[in-house]
Amino acid sequence: MPAAAFFDLDKTLWDCVGEKVFAYHQLARGGISFKNFVKIISLQLRYDLHLINGTGNLKRKILRELFSGESIRPCVDIYEKLFEAKLSKAFYPGMLAQIEKHRQAGDKIVIVSATIDFIALKAGDYLKVDECHATFLETHGDQFSGEVRGPIPFGKAKAKIVQDYAQRNGIALDQCHAYGDHWQDRHMLEIVGYPVAINPDAKLKRHAKSRNWETRVFTSPKYHGLRHAKTSVQQIIGKNT
């Protein structure tokens, strides 16, 4: 019977949050204002601290402010260079090995992440996944409209994407694996036969223990994208103060 392995991206497949690394990089090069940078980081901080139950409406608002009327190609080109130079080195080696193990077993490899599409899709291409679900930015011609197309893969919406994928492809979820790091990933983890918590936050760690789920802890790869980005920004801010 066919099976699939579903992976969250940020802090699950790689040791960073792609949108934060991109935001630090853009701030350092003058690509975004400090005001918009703070909005991005604040959203992620509230998510990390479980201060919001969902990122949907707030994330849509921030993306609208950041991307409305922005040209697509420059954003994508900048990110692709950042990925090739740095983020491609941020994947956990153990997770790369796990993907290959699933591939050898004939499982479909699927990323389900709330990160924006050009970040998630680049990671998906690099990993040669079968399908990638992300926050897709709507486009008009060669510009972003600022709106989001479809659901943001977060919380219960992430689980719904997994269920729909399984139904569409004739896959039994009790034969599938899912990997996530955050409390909100529990919705996806609960519907598969083999849930795995990767470097889980405190709430997911307790939940995984109560459910007797497998838990894995990986150390950071030699390259840590966010640390490098923070250092670059601090150096630039230091020069301007």
N, C-alpha and C positions, 0 to 999 in steps of 0.2 A: 504494500500500500504506500502511495506517495506521502512524503512528509516534508516539513519545512522548518527552518530555524529563523526566528524573528529576533532582530537585534535593534535595541536602542543605539544611538550613536554617541552622544556626548557623555563622557565619563564611563561609558560601557565599552565601546570599541576603541576609543582613544582617550587619552588622559588630558582632556581639555573640554571647553565649551566653544564650539566653532564660532558662534556669533560673537562671543566676548573677544576671542583672539582677533577676529576680523575688525571689531570695533576699536581695539587697542591699536591695531595696525593703521586703520584709517585716521584715528586721532593723531598718531605720530606723524603721519604724512600730510596732515591738514585736510583730509578727505571728508571729515565730519566735524561739526561744532562740538565744543565741550558740553554744551547743554544736551545735545542729542546723545552724546556718549554716556552721560550720566543716566539718561532714561533707559538705555540698553542695560547698563550694569545694575541699575536699581531693580529692573524687572527680574533679572537673573538672581539677584540677592534675595528678593522676596520669595522667589520660587525655591531657592536653596533652603531658606529658613521656614518653609511651609506656612508663609504668611498669606498665601492665596491658594484657593482650591483649584483654580484654573487660570491659564494665561490667556485664554481666548480673546476676550474683548480688549483687554489692556494691550496685548501684543498686536492686535489688529490696528489699534490707534497709533502705537509707536511706529509700526511699519508704514502706515499711511504718511506719517510725518517725515519719515526717513527717505522713503522711496518714491513718493508721488512726483512724477515728471522727470525722474532720474533716468539717464541713458543706461541701457542694459549692458552694452558691450564693455564700457570702462569698468563697471563694477565687477563683472565676471572676469575680465582680464586681470584685474588687480588681485582678486581672490585666487585665481588659478596660479599666479606666480607665487603668492604666499603659500599655497598648498604644496607646490612642488619644492619650494625652498625649505619649508619648515613643518607644516602640518602632516605631510606624508610620513614624517618620522615620529609622530605622536601616538601611533597605534600601539596598543599593548601587544607585545609579541605572543603572549598566551592566547589572546583573542584571534589573532591572525591564524594561529595554529588550529584554533577551534573551528574557524570558518572552513579551513581546508579539510578538517576532519568531516564536517558536514557535507562538504562538496564531494569528497571521496565516497561517502555513504549514499550519494544520490539525492540528498535533500536540497530543496529550493532554499536559496539564501535571500532574505528579505530584510531591508532596513526600514524601520518605522520610527521616525524622529520628528520632533516639533521644530527642528532647526530649519532655516530658510532653504529653499530648493537648490540654489546654485552651490551652497556649501555641502548639503547632503548628497547631491547627485555626483559631485566631484569625488567624494569619498566612495560612493557606490561604484563609480566607474573604475576607480583604483582597485577596489576589492573584487571587481567583476561579479557583483551581486545580480540576482535574477530580477529583482524589483526594488524600487526605492520610493517610499512614501515620506513626504516632508510637507512643510508649509510652503505652498506654491504661490508665488507672487504673480498677480495678474499683469499682463502686458498689453499695451496698445502700440502697435508699430514697433519702433525701436526704443520705447520707453516703458518703465514700470508705471502702472496706474496708481500704485499705492494701496490697492485692495488685495485681499487674499482670495484665491480661487479654491473653493472646497473647504473641508474641515482642517483644523489644526490638529495634528496627531498628538494629542495630549490626554492623559487620563483615560476616561471611558471611550473617548473618540479613538484613541490608539487601539484599544481592544476591539472596537467595532471594525476598524480597518483590517485587523488580523482575522476576525470572523468572516468578513466579506471575502478576503483573499482565499481563505480555506474553502469556503462554499463555491467560489468561482472556479477553483482548481481541483475540486474533488478530493480535498485533503482532510483527514481526520485530525482534529486538534489534539486529541489525546495521544497522538503519535508525534507531536511536534515539540520543539524546544523554543523557549523564549528567554532573552537575556536583558536585564535592566538594572539600573543603579538607584533609581529614585522611588520614593514612596508612591508617586503617581503612576509608576510603571506596574504597580501591583495588579491593576485591572487587566493588563495584557498577560502578566505572569499567571494569573489565576485561571485562565481559560485554556491553558495548554497542559499536556501531560507531563512535561519536563521543564519546570520553571527554574531559572538559575539567577540568583542575585549576584551582581558583579560590583565589588566595592560599595556595598549598599550604604545609604545614609541610615541614621539611627532608627528611624521609624520602619524603614523597609527591613532592616536587619532583624528587628524584633518580630516583625510580621513573618519573615522567612523562617525564623527559628520556631515560631509557634506552628507553622505549617509544615515543618520538617523539609523545607526546600534546600536544595544545594546552594551553597554560598562560596564564592571565590573572591580572593583578594589578590590584586596584582600591584606590584610596585611600579612606579613611574618609569617609562622608558628614558633613555639617556637624554633625549630631547623633550623638554616640557614647553609646549607652545605658549601657554599663558604667562609663565614666568619670564620668558624671553620678551614677550610683548610688553609686560609691565615694566621691565627694566628699561626698554627703549623709550617708553612714554615718560618714565621718571627722569631719564636723562634729558629729554627734550624740554619737559616742564622746568627742570632745574636750570637749564640754560636761559629760560625766558623769565626767571624770577630773580 
